[in-house]
Amino acid sequence: MRRLRIGIIDFVSKRPNRSIWARLMHANLASIMPQVVGAWCEEMGHDVKFMCYTGLEDFSKELPEDIDLLFIGAFTQAAQFAYALSNLYRQRGVVTVLGGPHARCYPDDAQKYFDYVVGFADKAVIEEVLGECVSRPEMGKFISSPGQPAQLPGVRARWKFIEPTLAKAPSRLKCVPMLASLGCPYTCNFCIDSVVDFQQLDYDHIREDLRFLSSRVPNAWVGWHDPNFGVRFKELMNAVESGMEGGNLSFAAESSLSLLSESHVKRLSAARFKVLLPGIESWYTLGNKSKTGSTQGIEKVEKVSDHVNMLLAHVPYVQTNFVLGLDCDEGSEPFELTKIFIDKTPGAFPGYSLLSAFGEAAPLNLELQRAGRVLPFPFHFLNNNHAMNVRPKNYDWPDFYDRIIDLTKYSFSLRNIMRRARATQRGFASWMNIARAVSSEGYGRIKYFSTVRRLLDTDRSMRRFFDGETTDVPSFFVDLIKKDLGPFWDYLPPGALEHDANAYSRKTPSEAPPVEISARGSGAASPSPGVAS
């Protein structure tokens, strides 16, 4: 295999962005798999230039033009930007490869704009891509490994790519992404991880990673990218605690309330876990994750509130995650119950996601597509917040947006912002709660949702698109994409604003394009952010 000059881009931002939030936080949202791919490429003897794109960088200065192959890792919200960049580099004769969540969710669409599209990846898959490294102008090649690898390159092996990313973060808040497990033991049918078997990673490697990080950046944060941290709690915490000796690391993790008993939370607190993100999702279903069983409605609100308040007694920062627009929701009750929860749990930051069907990501998506309920929103808005691409079962659009706006205004009213700040520990927790509320996540979404709601009444093209009467993308969304992409708008390929929202449902075993499964290696990496997830 010839020695290649390889560029790797981890897309954290979907657009050029010089906001204060981007400067403070985007470098701390780096993905793991782009770094893993970089480590694998170097192990194979290739030259690698790596960039974590936070929205602040200049591609012409940070990524050389004289590369042979470009890997891009992107979530769906950055797909249009990734398509434009791929087009730019393909015009220069560079072979381009897409991986990450978008490659898994929309492989057919991505193949139009990349030479290779990678689903699950192991080192063998990456070796195949590098070994071929040919341009495919008609249709890119989709390749995926059959399962997950037993282990990924750790922090020491990825340090060459971690260190320059950390240099972009503020001196007092530097976060390194890590994984303790792959896949998820739960079966939420709207989640990309529900179809990935749970696999615990090697405890000795986790211990070594933490010791190495403590020696390099003793006060760093570790962001665990596991969908549910602590499934095998005692064994994992033994490894974490022994790996922290001599360091002063802090941790953030997403987990389920069913794993967060008080004894577990006390142990997490003693080990400097300062941020927990439990998923509540719904007041009517998924009781196995929230440890509420078949309990629903106000009774579930009370149980979950007591549980989250217990977390806050031990951990400074807690974000509770909800999915709005599930088919079990009807009328005002789910929104009013969430308000009650906010009143009873003032210290928790509420994270709201709109039900979204990301292509082939989850079992529910096939059912929704077959029912004709999935809308072809441009990928740029598919980030769980700026577009709900599933027509709600029990609401019409104006009613649904009225309820979302009302709940968001309630959640981020001055009264509740101040209550949230007072109910959390002073320092980063209070600061983070206020900053998120007054930025794009709180006030910004109220403004955006209100604009969409107004256009549903005044712009016929918007309402026809939302109701599924047309696939023509309203000018409101096109103009926003054009503004966000800036100079890269000119490189967006023809047709790249549209996609077949029902491509998954149109596939049958005889019609689906062949997927090349690597016979070598042992499998795929996590569906965490990354080049080859």
C-alpha positions in Angstrom: 0.0 0.0 0.0 1.4 3.4 -0.9 2.0 6.0 1.7 -1.0 8.4 1.7 -1.4 12.0 2.8 -4.7 11.9 4.8 -6.8 14.7 6.1 -9.4 14.1 8.8 -12.1 16.5 9.9 -14.3 16.1 12.9 -17.4 18.3 12.3 -18.5 19.7 15.7 -20.1 22.7 14.2 -22.5 22.7 11.2 -21.4 26.1 10.0 -18.8 28.8 10.5 -19.5 30.1 14.0 -17.6 32.7 16.1 -20.1 32.9 18.9 -19.0 33.0 22.6 -20.6 29.6 23.1 -18.6 28.1 20.2 -15.4 29.5 21.6 -16.1 28.2 25.1 -17.7 24.8 24.4 -17.3 23.4 20.9 -13.7 22.1 21.3 -15.1 20.2 24.3 -17.6 18.4 22.1 -15.0 16.5 20.0 -15.8 13.0 18.8 -13.9 9.8 19.4 -14.0 8.0 16.1 -12.2 10.6 14.0 -9.3 10.4 16.4 -9.5 6.6 16.3 -9.3 6.6 12.5 -6.3 8.9 12.7 -4.5 6.5 15.0 -5.3 3.6 12.8 -4.1 5.5 9.7 -0.8 6.3 11.3 -0.4 2.7 12.5 -0.6 1.7 8.8 2.2 4.1 8.0 0.3 7.1 6.5 0.7 10.8 7.1 -2.3 12.3 8.9 -3.4 15.9 9.3 -6.3 16.2 11.8 -8.7 19.0 12.5 -11.6 19.3 14.9 -13.9 21.9 13.2 -15.5 24.0 15.9 -16.7 26.7 13.5 -13.7 29.0 14.1 -11.1 27.4 11.9 -9.9 28.4 8.4 -9.8 25.2 6.3 -7.2 26.7 3.9 -4.8 27.2 6.9 -5.4 24.1 9.0 -5.9 21.5 6.3 -3.4 21.3 3.5 -4.6 21.2 -0.1 -2.1 18.5 -1.2 -3.8 15.5 0.5 -4.7 12.3 -1.2 -7.7 11.4 0.9 -10.1 13.2 3.2 -12.1 11.6 6.0 -15.1 13.6 7.3 -17.0 12.6 10.4 -20.4 14.3 10.7 -23.8 14.2 12.4 -26.7 14.7 10.1 -27.0 18.4 10.9 -23.6 19.0 9.3 -24.3 16.9 6.2 -24.9 19.8 3.9 -21.6 21.4 5.0 -19.9 18.1 4.6 -21.3 17.6 1.1 -20.1 21.1 0.1 -16.6 20.4 1.4 -16.5 17.0 -0.2 -17.4 18.6 -3.5 -14.6 21.2 -3.1 -12.0 18.6 -2.4 -13.2 16.2 -5.1 -12.8 19.0 -7.6 -9.1 19.1 -6.6 -8.7 15.3 -7.2 -8.9 14.3 -3.5 -10.8 11.0 -2.6 -13.4 11.7 0.1 -14.8 9.4 2.8 -17.8 10.1 5.0 -18.4 8.3 8.3 -20.2 9.1 11.5 -23.9 9.1 12.4 -25.0 10.6 9.0 -23.2 7.8 7.1 -25.2 5.2 9.1 -28.5 7.0 8.9 -28.5 8.1 5.2 -26.0 6.0 3.3 -27.8 6.1 0.0 -27.9 9.9 -0.1 -24.3 10.2 1.1 -23.0 7.9 -1.6 -24.0 10.6 -4.2 -21.5 13.0 -2.8 -18.6 10.9 -1.4 -16.3 8.3 -2.9 -16.7 6.1 0.2 -19.4 6.0 2.9 -18.5 4.0 6.0 -21.1 2.5 8.3 -19.7 0.5 11.2 -15.9 0.5 11.1 -13.0 -1.4 12.3 -9.3 -1.1 11.4 -9.8 -3.6 8.5 -12.5 -1.5 6.9 -10.3 1.6 7.0 -7.4 -0.5 5.6 -9.7 -1.5 2.7 -10.6 2.1 1.9 -7.0 3.2 2.0 -5.9 0.3 -0.1 -8.3 1.2 -2.9 -8.4 5.0 -2.5 -10.0 5.6 -5.9 -12.4 8.3 -7.0 -16.0 7.1 -7.7 -17.7 10.1 -9.4 -20.9 8.2 -10.3 -21.8 6.6 -7.0 -19.7 6.2 -3.8 -19.0 2.8 -2.3 -20.7 1.8 1.0 -18.7 -0.4 3.3 -19.3 -1.6 6.8 -17.8 -4.1 9.2 -20.0 -6.9 10.6 -19.7 -6.0 14.3 -17.9 -4.0 17.0 -14.2 -4.1 17.7 -13.1 -5.6 21.0 -11.1 -2.4 21.8 -10.4 1.0 20.4 -7.2 3.0 20.5 -7.1 4.7 23.9 -6.2 8.2 25.0 -2.5 7.7 24.7 -2.8 6.4 21.1 -5.1 9.3 20.2 -3.2 12.0 22.1 -1.6 13.5 19.0 -5.2 14.4 17.9 -6.6 15.2 21.3 -3.9 17.7 22.4 -4.4 20.3 19.6 -8.2 20.1 20.1 -7.8 20.7 23.8 -5.6 23.7 23.0 -8.7 25.4 21.5 -10.7 25.0 24.7 -10.6 27.5 27.7 -7.8 26.8 30.2 -10.3 25.9 33.0 -12.6 23.7 30.9 -10.9 21.0 28.8 -12.9 17.9 28.1 -11.5 14.6 26.6 -14.0 12.1 25.0 -13.8 8.5 26.2 -15.8 5.3 26.0 -16.3 2.6 28.6 -18.7 0.6 26.5 -20.3 0.2 23.1 -24.0 -0.2 22.3 -26.9 -0.1 24.7 -28.8 -2.7 26.7 -32.1 -0.8 26.2 -34.4 -1.1 23.3 -36.0 2.4 22.8 -37.2 2.1 19.2 -36.5 5.7 18.4 -32.8 5.5 19.3 -29.8 4.7 17.0 -28.1 2.7 19.9 -31.1 0.4 20.4 -29.9 -2.0 17.7 -26.3 -2.1 18.8 -25.5 -4.9 21.2 -24.0 -3.7 24.5 -20.3 -4.4 24.9 -18.1 -3.5 27.9 -14.6 -2.3 26.9 -11.5 -3.5 28.7 -11.2 -2.2 32.2 -7.4 -2.2 32.2 -7.4 0.0 29.1 -9.8 2.4 30.8 -7.6 2.5 33.9 -4.5 3.2 31.7 -6.3 5.9 29.8 -7.2 7.8 33.0 -3.7 7.5 34.4 -2.2 8.8 31.2 -4.7 11.7 31.0 -4.0 12.6 34.7 -0.3 12.8 33.9 -0.9 15.2 31.0 -3.8 17.4 32.0 -4.5 16.7 35.8 -7.6 19.0 35.9 -9.2 17.8 32.7 -12.8 16.7 32.3 -13.7 13.3 30.8 -16.9 13.2 28.8 -18.1 9.6 28.7 -19.8 9.0 25.3 -21.5 5.8 26.4 -25.3 5.9 25.7 -25.7 4.5 29.3 -22.7 4.8 31.5 -22.3 2.3 34.3 -24.3 -0.8 33.1 -21.7 -2.9 34.9 -21.3 -0.4 37.6 -19.1 -1.9 40.3 -16.4 -3.3 37.9 -16.3 -0.1 35.9 -16.1 2.2 38.9 -13.3 0.1 40.3 -11.4 0.8 37.1 -12.2 4.5 37.1 -11.3 5.0 40.7 -8.0 3.2 40.4 -7.2 5.1 37.2 -7.7 8.5 39.0 -4.9 8.0 41.5 -2.7 11.1 41.5 -5.0 13.1 39.3 -7.9 15.5 39.7 -10.1 14.6 36.8 -13.8 15.5 36.6 -16.4 13.5 34.8 -19.7 13.9 32.8 -21.8 10.9 31.9 -25.2 10.1 30.3 -27.0 7.3 32.1 -30.5 6.1 33.0 -32.2 6.6 36.3 -32.5 2.9 36.7 -28.7 2.7 37.1 -28.5 5.8 39.4 -29.5 4.4 42.8 -28.4 6.6 45.7 -25.5 4.3 46.6 -24.3 4.5 43.0 -24.7 8.2 42.9 -22.7 8.7 46.1 -19.9 6.6 44.7 -20.0 8.7 41.5 -19.9 11.9 43.5 -16.9 10.7 45.5 -15.2 9.9 42.1 -15.8 13.5 41.0 -18.6 12.9 38.6 -20.0 16.4 38.3 -22.5 16.2 35.4 -25.2 13.5 34.9 -27.6 13.4 32.0 -30.4 10.9 32.7 -33.1 10.2 30.1 -36.7 10.5 31.2 -38.0 10.7 27.6 -41.8 10.4 28.4 -44.3 10.5 31.2 -46.1 7.5 29.7 -43.6 5.0 28.5 -40.0 3.8 28.9 -40.4 3.1 32.6 -37.5 0.7 32.6 -35.1 3.5 32.0 -36.5 5.8 34.6 -37.0 3.0 37.2 -40.7 3.7 37.4 -42.1 0.5 35.8 -45.6 0.9 34.6 -46.2 4.1 36.6 -47.5 7.0 34.4 -48.6 10.6 34.5 -48.4 12.6 37.7 -47.3 9.6 39.7 -44.3 9.2 37.5 -43.6 12.9 37.7 -43.4 12.7 41.5 -41.2 9.6 41.5 -38.8 11.0 38.9 -38.7 14.4 40.6 -37.7 12.8 43.9 -35.1 10.7 42.2 -33.6 13.7 40.3 -33.6 15.8 43.5 -31.6 13.0 45.1 -29.0 13.2 42.2 -28.7 17.0 42.7 -28.0 16.5 46.4 -24.8 14.7 45.4 -23.9 15.9 41.8 -23.7 19.6 40.9 -25.2 19.5 37.4 -28.1 17.4 36.1 -29.7 17.6 32.7 -33.0 15.7 32.3 -33.7 14.6 28.7 -37.2 14.5 27.2 -38.6 13.6 23.8 -41.5 15.7 22.6 -44.0 14.5 20.1 -44.1 10.8 20.8 -47.2 9.0 19.7 -48.2 8.4 23.4 -48.5 12.2 23.8 -51.9 13.8 23.4 -53.4 17.1 24.4 -52.0 19.5 27.0 -51.2 16.9 29.7 -47.6 15.8 28.7 -46.6 19.5 28.5 -48.3 20.4 31.8 -46.7 17.4 33.6 -43.3 18.7 32.4 -44.0 22.1 33.9 -44.9 20.4 37.2 -41.7 18.5 37.1 -39.8 21.8 36.6 -41.5 23.3 39.6 -40.7 20.2 41.8 -37.2 19.9 40.5 -35.8 23.4 40.1 -32.1 22.5 39.9 -32.4 20.2 36.8 -31.8 21.6 33.4 -34.5 20.4 31.0 -33.2 19.1 27.7 -36.0 18.9 25.0 -35.7 16.9 21.8 -38.3 16.8 19.1 -39.1 13.3 17.8 -36.9 12.8 14.7 -36.5 9.9 12.3 -32.9 9.8 11.1 -33.1 7.7 8.0 -32.1 4.1 8.8 -31.0 4.8 12.4 -33.7 3.1 14.4 -36.5 0.5 14.1 -39.3 3.1 14.6 -38.1 4.9 11.5 -39.2 2.1 9.1 -42.7 2.2 10.6 -42.9 5.9 10.4 -41.8 6.0 6.8 -44.2 3.3 5.7 -47.0 5.3 7.4 -46.0 8.3 5.3 -45.3 10.5 8.3 -41.6 11.4 7.6 -40.9 14.8 6.0 -37.9 15.7 3.8 -36.5 18.5 6.0 -33.0 19.5 4.9 -30.4 17.7 6.9 -29.1 21.1 8.2 -32.1 21.3 10.6 -32.1 17.6 11.8 -30.4 18.1 15.2 -33.5 17.1 17.3 -34.3 20.7 17.9 -34.7 22.8 14.7 -37.0 20.5 12.9 -39.3 17.6 13.8 -39.4 15.6 10.6 -42.2 13.3 11.8 -45.8 14.5 11.5 -47.3 14.2 15.0 -50.0 11.6 15.5 -52.2 13.5 17.9 -51.6 17.2 17.1 -51.8 19.5 14.2 -48.7 21.6 13.6 -49.9 25.0 14.9 -51.2 23.4 18.1 -48.0 21.4 18.6 -45.8 24.5 18.1 -48.0 26.5 20.5 -47.4 23.9 23.2 -43.6 23.7 22.5 -43.3 27.5 22.7 -45.3 27.7 25.8 -43.2 24.9 27.5 -39.9 26.5 26.4 -41.0 29.9 27.6 -42.0 28.4 31.0 -38.8 26.4 31.3 -36.6 29.5 30.5 -38.6 32.2 32.2 -36.6 34.6 34.3 -38.2 33.1 37.4 -37.2 29.5 36.5 -33.7 30.6 35.4 -33.1 32.1 38.8 -34.7 29.2 40.7 -32.4 26.8 38.7 -29.3 28.9 39.5 -30.2 29.0 43.2 -31.0 25.3 43.4 -27.5 24.3 42.0 -24.1 24.6 43.5 -22.3 27.9 42.9 -19.7 27.9 40.2 -19.8 26.2 36.9 -23.3 24.6 37.5 -25.0 27.9 38.0 -23.1 29.6 35.3 -23.8 26.8 32.8 -27.5 26.8 33.6 -27.8 30.6 33.0 -25.6 30.6 29.9 -27.6 27.8 28.2 -30.9 29.4 29.1 -30.1 32.8 27.6 -28.3 31.5 24.6 -29.5 29.7 21.5 -30.7 26.7 23.6 -33.2 28.7 25.6 -34.0 32.2 24.3 -32.8 31.3 20.8 -35.2 28.4 20.4 -38.1 30.4 21.6 -37.3 33.0 18.9 -36.9 30.3 16.3 -40.0 28.3 17.2 -42.0 31.5 17.3 -40.9 32.3 13.7 -41.8 28.9 12.5 -45.2 29.1 14.2 -45.9 32.5 12.6 -44.9 31.2 9.1 -47.3 28.2 9.5 -50.1 30.8 9.5 -48.7 33.3 6.9 -46.6 31.3 4.5 -48.6 28.7 2.5 -45.5 27.0 1.3 -44.5 26.3 4.9 -47.8 24.7 5.8 -48.0 22.6 2.7 -44.4 21.3 3.3 -45.2 20.5 7.0 -48.4 18.8 6.0 -46.6 16.6 3.4 -48.5 18.1 0.5 -45.2 19.1 -1.2 -41.5 18.2 -1.0 -40.4 21.7 -2.1 -38.2 23.1 0.6 -39.6 26.5 1.8 -37.4 29.5 1.1 -37.2 30.1 4.9 -35.1 27.0 5.3 -33.1 27.5 2.1 -32.2 31.1 3.1 -31.0 29.9 6.6 -28.8 27.3 5.0 -27.3 29.8 2.6 -26.6 32.2 5.4 -25.0 29.5 7.6 -22.8 28.0 5.0 -21.5 31.4 3.8 -18.8 30.9 1.1 -19.3 27.1 1.2 -22.8 27.5 -0.2 -21.3 27.9 -3.7 -19.8 24.4 -3.4 -23.0 22.7 -2.4 -23.7 20.1 -5.2 -26.9 20.3 -7.2 -29.7 18.4 -5.4 -27.9 18.3 -2.1 -30.7 20.2 -0.3 -33.2 17.4 -1.0 -33.3 13.8 0.0 -35.6 10.8 -0.2 -37.1 10.8 3.3 -38.5 7.3 2.7 -35.4 5.6 1.2 -35.3 3.1 4.1 -38.8 1.9 3.5 -38.2 1.5 -0.2 -35.4 -1.0 0.5 -36.1 -4.7 0.3 -33.5 -7.5 0.3 -33.6 -7.6 -3.5 -33.6 -3.9 -4.1 -31.1 -2.7 -1.5 -27.6 -2.0 -2.8 -25.1 -4.5 -1.7 -23.2 -3.7 1.5 -19.6 -4.7 1.4 -19.0 -6.5 4.8 -15.3 -6.8 5.7 -14.4 -10.4 6.4 -11.4 -9.2 8.4 -11.3 -7.7 11.9 -13.9 -8.0 14.6 -16.3 -5.2 14.1 -17.7 -1.8 14.4 -17.1 1.2 16.5 -19.7 3.0 18.7 -22.5 5.1 17.2 -20.9 8.0 19.1 -19.9 11.1 17.2 -17.2 10.2 14.7 -15.8 9.5 11.3 -16.7 5.8 11.3 -19.3 5.1 13.8 
